[in-house]
Amino acid sequence: MCAIMFAMSKKGLSTNPYKGVRDFYPQQMAEQNYIFSVWKKIAELYGYEEYSASVLEPTELYKAKSGEEIINEQTYSFKDRGDREVTLRPEMTPTVARLVAGKRRELGFPLRWYSIPNLFRYEREQRGRLREHWQLNVDCFGATGIEIEAEIIEIADAVMKGFGGKSSDYRIKISHSAFLNNFISKKVADAELVSPLIKLIDRSSKIETDEYISRFKKIAPAWIGDPMEFVSISKVNESLAGLSEYRSIADLAELLLARGISVEISPLLTRGFDYYTGMIFEVYDTNPKNSRSLFGGGRYDNLLEIFGGERVPSVGFGMGDVTIRNFLEERNLFPGFKSTTDIYIGVIDSESLKAAYRFAKDLRSLGVRTSIDSSYRKGSDQKKSASKLAIPYFVLFGSDERDGGKCKVSDMNDGTSTFYDSAAAIAVALKKKKSRTL
């Protein structure tokens, strides 16, 4: 045992994160915060209010509505010390349904809520899919009709525009959850085969063609026809065009077009959850390097009933940070990294340190985010550190500054230097510079 521990200590622990999750160094964290800031800005622009909940949920919540596949293959589920089955949430919709059902009589409807939860799925890591991600959830409870559905899709479109995306950068496809159900029901005698076939079709883009066909024939061995017709079909089937649901989706498309948002009716579009009851939509990246679904959502009017309450019409979407990050990276839409620190104070010697701390205190009281280097290294080395940290301004504190002389502030972006006689003067100057860059 001692030999094993000694060998481990010599080798050292791995510096890699757990498989399928990410580390966020300051630059990546700045990008993540940028994504969150756009999400929050757009959601609140449309009158949606933020909520949150614990990352742990009773496993029975997902058994009730997300489907057995989610529980058995894709969740982090375990028993706690009280022998209770719990799950790290794989999605937010069941959680928000629980919240609304819990205080239904106290809340004023329609509710417009949003959140940015941390979600976990135990699945194979691939481009656009990790085992942990963050997701914008935007939901409206208590409103019926295509007007609120149009609002939800409009918000999704506004978020994409908020990131700097153009209409040509993505496509919005809309459909109805009844379409595929109706189409398959006419081709299979056993109604119990419809749901597993729909789930398989939804996963068709994520698995190899041979595997898809093999699974399809295993579920429906008596199927007559080509299983790939669901993957390749692109036009409205005549049996669907006469449905009232199709008319509502066509009306929704017209309403969105009047708002300047072009959508494509895709009758055999499906979503991977059982709880959708009406309109569904997906947003697709048009870049060939990232040709995939970015996110989607739809109407789920019956989900609150699992809590024993009355039916509450609901509609919403979830947008993950991983696929959106790929979208932004492919188009170079991330803003340049900028430190959250405004100014870096280098200190030449111990005699100057107290004065530097007093000066930093004055700057901070004026809202200037200030960092101090007390290593007493060469001034050039301290300036290099400020540059590596992407801090935009640098001042070296020595005898002149300590004795009340003017401070020489270097602009790390353009290499210019300016002298200031007080912390207040620096604060005013930096505020003006910030306002010009907004």
C-alpha positions in Angstrom: 0.0 0.0 0.0 2.8 2.4 0.9 4.6 1.6 -2.3 1.5 2.4 -4.3 1.0 5.7 -2.6 4.6 6.6 -3.1 4.4 5.8 -6.8 1.3 7.9 -7.1 2.8 10.8 -5.3 5.8 10.7 -7.7 3.7 10.6 -10.8 1.2 13.1 -9.5 -2.6 13.4 -10.1 -3.9 14.1 -13.6 -4.5 17.7 -14.4 -7.3 16.8 -16.8 -11.0 17.4 -15.9 -13.5 14.6 -15.6 -14.4 13.2 -19.0 -17.0 15.3 -20.8 -16.8 18.4 -18.7 -14.8 21.6 -19.1 -12.4 23.8 -17.1 -13.0 27.6 -17.6 -9.8 29.6 -17.4 -10.3 33.4 -17.2 -10.6 33.8 -21.0 -13.1 30.9 -21.4 -15.0 32.2 -18.3 -15.2 35.7 -19.9 -16.7 34.0 -23.0 -19.1 32.1 -20.9 -20.2 35.2 -19.1 -20.7 36.9 -22.4 -23.0 34.1 -23.5 -24.9 34.4 -20.2 -25.1 38.2 -20.5 -26.7 38.0 -24.0 -29.2 35.3 -22.8 -30.2 37.4 -19.8 -30.5 40.6 -21.7 -32.8 39.2 -24.4 -35.0 37.2 -22.0 -35.5 40.2 -19.7 -36.1 42.4 -22.8 -39.2 40.4 -23.4 -40.4 40.5 -19.8 -39.1 37.1 -18.5 -38.0 36.8 -14.9 -35.2 34.6 -13.7 -35.6 31.6 -11.4 -33.4 28.8 -10.2 -33.5 25.4 -8.3 -31.2 22.8 -7.0 -29.2 20.6 -9.4 -30.4 17.5 -7.5 -33.9 16.2 -8.1 -35.8 13.0 -7.1 -35.3 10.4 -9.8 -39.0 9.8 -10.0 -39.4 13.2 -11.6 -37.6 12.0 -14.7 -39.1 8.5 -14.6 -42.5 10.1 -14.9 -42.0 12.2 -18.0 -38.5 12.1 -19.6 -38.6 8.4 -20.5 -36.8 5.3 -19.3 -33.9 5.8 -21.8 -33.0 9.0 -20.1 -32.9 7.4 -16.7 -31.2 4.1 -17.7 -28.6 5.5 -20.1 -28.1 9.2 -19.8 -28.4 10.3 -16.2 -26.2 10.5 -13.2 -28.5 8.8 -10.8 -27.7 7.3 -7.4 -29.0 6.7 -3.9 -28.1 9.2 -1.2 -27.3 8.2 2.4 -31.0 8.2 3.2 -31.5 5.6 0.6 -33.4 8.1 -1.6 -33.0 7.9 -5.4 -31.7 11.2 -6.7 -30.5 12.5 -10.1 -28.3 15.3 -11.3 -30.8 17.1 -13.5 -30.4 16.3 -17.2 -32.9 19.0 -18.2 -34.8 21.9 -16.6 -38.4 21.5 -17.9 -39.6 18.9 -15.3 -38.0 21.1 -12.6 -39.8 24.3 -13.6 -43.0 22.3 -14.0 -42.6 21.2 -10.4 -42.0 24.8 -9.2 -45.1 26.1 -11.0 -47.2 23.2 -9.7 -46.0 23.8 -6.2 -47.3 27.3 -5.9 -49.8 27.4 -8.7 -52.5 29.3 -6.7 -50.1 31.9 -5.5 -48.7 32.8 -8.9 -50.0 35.3 -11.4 -50.5 33.9 -14.9 -49.3 34.0 -17.5 -45.8 33.4 -16.1 -42.8 34.4 -18.1 -39.7 32.7 -16.6 -36.2 32.0 -17.6 -33.1 30.3 -16.0 -29.6 29.3 -16.9 -29.1 25.9 -15.2 -26.2 23.6 -15.0 -27.3 20.2 -16.6 -25.7 16.7 -16.7 -26.1 13.9 -19.2 -24.1 10.7 -19.2 -23.6 10.3 -22.9 -20.8 9.9 -25.5 -18.8 13.0 -25.8 -18.8 14.5 -29.3 -18.9 17.9 -31.0 -21.8 19.9 -29.6 -22.5 17.4 -26.8 -20.7 17.1 -23.5 -21.7 15.5 -20.2 -22.1 18.8 -18.5 -23.4 22.0 -20.0 -25.4 25.2 -19.2 -28.6 26.0 -20.9 -30.9 29.0 -21.3 -34.5 27.9 -20.6 -37.3 30.3 -21.6 -40.8 29.3 -20.7 -44.3 30.8 -20.6 -47.0 29.2 -18.5 -50.7 29.9 -18.7 -51.0 31.2 -22.3 -52.7 29.5 -25.2 -52.7 30.2 -29.0 -50.1 30.7 -31.6 -49.3 34.3 -30.4 -47.3 33.0 -27.4 -45.7 30.3 -29.6 -44.6 33.1 -32.0 -43.2 35.1 -29.0 -41.1 32.1 -27.9 -39.7 31.6 -31.4 -39.2 35.4 -31.7 -37.1 35.3 -28.5 -35.0 32.5 -29.9 -34.4 34.5 -33.0 -33.6 37.6 -31.0 -31.0 35.7 -29.0 -29.3 34.6 -32.2 -29.4 38.1 -33.5 -28.1 39.3 -30.1 -25.0 37.3 -30.6 -24.4 39.0 -34.0 -25.9 36.1 -36.1 -27.5 36.9 -39.4 -30.7 35.3 -40.7 -28.6 33.4 -43.2 -26.5 31.8 -40.4 -29.3 29.6 -39.2 -32.7 28.1 -40.1 -35.7 27.7 -38.0 -37.8 24.6 -38.6 -41.3 24.2 -37.1 -43.7 21.3 -36.8 -46.3 19.7 -34.6 -45.8 16.7 -32.3 -48.9 15.0 -33.8 -47.4 14.9 -37.3 -44.9 12.1 -37.0 -47.2 10.2 -34.6 -50.0 10.4 -37.2 -47.7 9.3 -40.1 -46.2 6.3 -38.2 -49.6 5.2 -36.8 -50.9 4.7 -40.3 -48.0 2.3 -41.1 -47.8 0.1 -38.0 -50.6 -2.0 -36.4 -49.1 -1.9 -32.9 -49.6 1.5 -31.3 -47.0 0.7 -28.7 -44.3 0.8 -31.4 -45.0 4.5 -32.3 -43.2 6.1 -29.3 -39.9 4.0 -29.6 -39.8 4.6 -33.3 -40.2 8.4 -32.9 -37.4 8.4 -30.3 -35.2 6.4 -32.7 -35.9 8.8 -35.6 -35.0 11.7 -33.4 -31.6 10.1 -32.8 -31.0 9.2 -36.4 -28.5 12.1 -36.9 -26.5 11.0 -33.9 -25.9 7.3 -34.9 -24.5 5.5 -37.9 -26.9 4.6 -40.7 -26.4 0.8 -40.3 -27.0 1.1 -36.6 -30.2 3.1 -37.2 -31.6 0.6 -39.7 -30.7 -2.3 -37.4 -32.5 -0.7 -34.4 -35.5 0.3 -36.6 -36.0 -3.3 -37.8 -35.6 -4.6 -34.3 -38.4 -2.4 -33.0 -40.7 -2.9 -36.1 -39.7 -6.1 -37.9 -42.9 -6.2 -39.9 -42.3 -2.6 -41.3 -42.9 -2.4 -45.0 -40.9 0.3 -46.7 -37.6 2.1 -46.3 -36.7 3.1 -42.7 -34.6 5.9 -44.1 -37.7 7.7 -45.5 -38.0 9.5 -42.2 -34.5 10.8 -42.4 -34.7 12.0 -46.1 -38.3 13.1 -46.5 -38.5 16.9 -47.2 -42.1 17.6 -48.4 -45.4 17.7 -46.6 -47.2 14.3 -46.8 -50.7 14.6 -48.2 -52.2 12.9 -45.1 -50.7 15.6 -42.9 -51.7 18.6 -44.9 -55.4 18.1 -44.1 -54.9 18.0 -40.3 -56.1 21.0 -38.2 -52.6 20.9 -36.5 -51.0 21.6 -39.9 -53.2 24.6 -40.3 -52.2 26.0 -36.9 -48.5 25.5 -37.8 -49.0 27.2 -41.2 -50.7 30.2 -39.4 -47.8 30.3 -37.0 -45.4 30.5 -39.9 -47.4 33.4 -41.4 -47.5 35.3 -38.1 -43.7 34.9 -37.7 -43.1 36.1 -41.3 -45.2 39.2 -40.5 -42.6 39.8 -37.7 -39.7 39.4 -40.1 -38.9 35.9 -39.1 -38.8 33.2 -41.8 -39.4 29.6 -40.7 -39.6 26.3 -42.6 -42.4 23.9 -41.9 -40.8 20.4 -41.5 -43.6 17.9 -40.8 -41.5 15.1 -39.7 -39.4 17.1 -37.2 -39.3 15.5 -33.8 -38.0 16.2 -30.3 -36.6 13.7 -27.9 -39.0 14.0 -25.0 -42.4 12.5 -24.5 -44.1 15.6 -23.0 -44.5 17.7 -26.2 -48.2 18.2 -27.1 -48.2 20.7 -29.9 -45.9 23.0 -31.8 -42.2 22.0 -31.8 -39.3 23.8 -33.4 -35.5 23.5 -33.9 -32.9 26.0 -34.9 -30.1 24.7 -37.3 -26.7 26.1 -38.0 -26.2 26.6 -41.8 -22.4 26.5 -41.6 -21.2 23.3 -43.3 -18.5 22.9 -40.5 -21.2 23.0 -37.9 -24.3 21.6 -39.7 -26.5 20.5 -36.9 -29.4 21.4 -34.6 -28.4 24.2 -32.2 -31.4 24.1 -29.9 -35.2 23.8 -29.9 -38.4 23.6 -27.9 -42.1 23.5 -28.1 -45.5 23.3 -26.4 -46.0 20.9 -23.4 -49.5 21.5 -22.0 -49.8 18.4 -19.9 -46.6 18.2 -17.9 -48.0 19.8 -14.7 -50.6 17.1 -14.4 -48.1 14.6 -13.1 -48.1 16.6 -9.9 -51.8 16.2 -9.4 -52.7 19.7 -10.5 -54.8 21.1 -13.3 -53.6 21.4 -16.8 -51.5 24.5 -17.4 -50.7 25.4 -21.1 -47.0 25.8 -21.4 -44.4 26.6 -24.1 -40.7 27.2 -24.1 -37.2 26.3 -25.4 -33.8 25.4 -24.1 -30.5 26.7 -25.7 -27.3 25.0 -24.6 -24.0 26.8 -24.3 -21.9 24.2 -26.1 -23.6 24.4 -29.5 -23.9 28.2 -29.2 -20.2 28.4 -28.4 -19.5 26.4 -31.6 -21.8 28.7 -33.6 -19.9 31.8 -32.3 -16.4 30.4 -32.8 -17.1 29.4 -36.4 -18.1 32.9 -37.2 -15.6 34.7 -35.0 -18.4 36.4 -33.1 -16.9 36.3 -29.6 -15.7 39.8 -28.5 -12.0 40.1 -27.7 -11.0 39.0 -24.2 -10.6 41.8 -21.7 -9.7 41.5 -18.1 -12.2 42.4 -15.5 -9.4 44.3 -13.7 -9.0 48.0 -14.9 -5.5 48.8 -13.6 -2.4 46.9 -12.4 -0.2 48.6 -9.9 3.4 47.5 -9.9 5.5 48.3 -6.7 9.2 48.9 -6.9 10.2 48.5 -3.2 8.8 47.8 0.3 8.9 51.5 1.1 6.4 52.3 -1.6 4.0 49.4 -0.7 1.9 51.2 1.9 1.5 54.3 -0.3 0.5 52.0 -3.2 -2.2 50.3 -1.0 -3.6 53.7 0.0 -3.7 54.7 -3.7 -5.4 51.4 -4.6 -8.0 52.0 -1.9 -8.7 55.4 -3.3 -9.1 53.9 -6.8 -11.4 51.1 -5.6 -13.6 53.6 -3.7 -14.1 55.3 -7.1 -15.1 52.1 -8.8 -11.7 51.4 -10.5 -11.0 47.6 -10.3 -7.4 47.5 -9.1 -4.7 44.8 -8.7 -1.4 45.2 -6.8 1.9 43.3 -7.5 3.9 43.3 -4.3 6.7 41.0 -5.6 9.2 43.9 -6.0 10.3 42.5 -9.3 11.7 44.7 -12.1 9.2 47.2 -13.4 9.4 45.7 -16.9 8.6 42.2 -15.5 5.6 43.5 -13.6 4.4 45.2 -16.8 4.8 42.0 -18.7 2.6 40.3 -16.1 -0.1 43.0 -16.7 0.1 42.4 -20.4 -0.2 38.6 -20.0 -3.3 39.1 -17.8 -4.8 41.4 -20.5 -5.2 44.2 -17.9 -5.5 47.4 -19.9 -3.7 49.9 -17.7 -0.4 49.8 -15.7 1.3 52.1 -13.2 4.6 51.5 -11.5 4.7 52.8 -7.9 8.0 54.1 -6.7 9.5 57.0 -4.8 7.9 59.8 -7.0 4.4 58.3 -6.6 5.0 57.5 -2.9 5.9 61.2 -2.2 2.8 62.5 -3.9 4.1 63.1 -7.4 2.1 62.4 -10.6 1.4 58.8 -11.6 2.5 57.6 -15.1 -0.3 55.4 -16.4 0.5 53.2 -19.4 -2.2 52.2 -21.8 -1.4 48.6 -22.6 -3.4 48.6 -25.8 -1.8 51.4 -27.7 1.5 51.9 -25.7 0.9 55.5 -24.8 1.4 56.9 -21.3 -0.4 59.7 -19.5 0.5 61.5 -16.2 -2.3 62.0 -13.5 -2.0 63.9 -10.2 -4.7 61.9 -8.3 -6.7 58.7 -8.1 -9.8 60.8 -8.9 -8.3 62.0 -12.1 -7.4 58.5 -13.2 -11.0 57.3 -12.4 -12.5 60.1 -14.5 -10.2 59.3 -17.4 -10.8 55.6 -17.3 -14.6 56.2 -17.2 -14.4 58.4 -20.3 -12.3 55.7 -22.1 -14.8 53.0 -21.2 -17.8 55.1 -22.5 -16.1 55.5 -25.9 -15.7 51.7 -26.2 -19.2 50.7 -25.3 
